[in-house]
Amino acid sequence: MVRRESEFNADDKHPMQATSADIILRQQLEYSISRYFYEGCDRTIQNLLSHCRWYVTTHASAMTLVIECPDQVTNWRILQKIVPMGNVLYSIVSSAKIRVCPPEANAVPFEMRVDELSVHRDWA
């Protein structure tokens, strides 16, 4: 027997547009993850993050920590600390990504999934 889409209850379908409650819940989730991440970092990483614009987003397929670096020196220092940051983030969300955006608008951001930390252990 083949079911056609019209036979499903409308309440069982995925909503087409996010409601205001969905948006508020997503913002609260992003805020909480950001807070837990920051509090889990050591003082060195917290200091580095204070020089950057950084935020957590759940709009993509995986939760992503985005770090926008103001200059090349900060970008390099952030990249040197990506494994410890990944470890902290992995302890909160095992399917997350970290995206480090260099200061140049046309430069390609570095992106890493926290479940592939073993590949980057040499950086630590």
N, C-alpha and C positions, 0 to 999 in steps of 0.2 A: 504494500500500500504506500503510495506516495502522498506526502502532505504538501499542500500548497501554502504559500506564505499567508494567504488570506484566512487560513484556518487557525492561525495562532492568535492568542489573546493580545490585544494592543499593549497591555501592561507588561508582557514578557519581552517586548522589543527594547533594544538599546535606545535611549533617548537621543534624538538627533542634535539637540542643542543643550548646552550645559545650563542648568538653572542657577539662580543666584545662590542657592544653598550649596550646590556643587562647587561654585567658585569660592565661596567662603571656606568650605571644608578643605579645598585644595590649598588655599592660602595658609590656613592653620597648619596643615601638614608640612608645607614647605618651611614655615617659620619654625616649627618644632624640630624638624630635621636639621635646619641651619643652627639652631641653638645647641642641640646635642653634639653636632659636629664641632662647632667652635669650642665648646666646653671640653671636648675630648682631646683637643689639640694642645700641644705644649706651648710654652710662652713664645718660643722662637717662631713657630708657625702662626700663632695668633698675631704677633707683631708684623709678620710678612703680610698676612691677610688685611691688616689695618691700613696698608698702603695700596690696596687694590679695591676694585669694585667686585664683590662676589655675592652670589646668591644661589639658591637651590630652585630648580624648576622641575615640575612633573608633567609638563606639556608634551614632552617627547615620549618615545616608546619606553624609555627607562628614565628613572630619576637621574638628574644631572646636576652636579656642582659646577657652576660656571665661575671662572676666575678671570677677570679682565685686568691685565697688568698695565700700569701707567708708563713703564719704561723697560728697556732691554735688561737692565741689571735686575730689576724685580722679577721680570719674567724668568730669567735664568735661576734665580734663587728659589722661586716657586717650583720650577721643574726639578730642582735638586731635592725638594721636599715632597715630591709627588707620591712616593711610596709610603712614607709615614702618614700622609693625608689620606691616601687610599685605604690604609689599614684602619684608620679611625672611621672612615665612611663605610667600609665593609662591615664593621661591627654594628652599624645602624641599619644599613640597607645593602644586602648582598648582590643586588642586581643594578647597582648604580654606575654612573660614569663620571669622570672628571674631565672638564674641557678647560684648557689654559689658553687664553686668547692673548697673543702678543700685542704690543702697542700699535703696530702698523695696521692700518685698516685692510690692506690687501694681503697680509700675511695669513698663512694657514694655521688655525688653532691646533694645538696638540690635544688629542683625545685618548683617554684610556678607560677601559672598563675595570672596575675594582675586582672583578673575578679573574682578571689576568695579571694580578700583581706579581706572580712568580716570574713572569717574563722580564719585569723591571727591577728585580731585587738588586741587581748590580749597581743601581743608581743610589741605593740607600747607604 
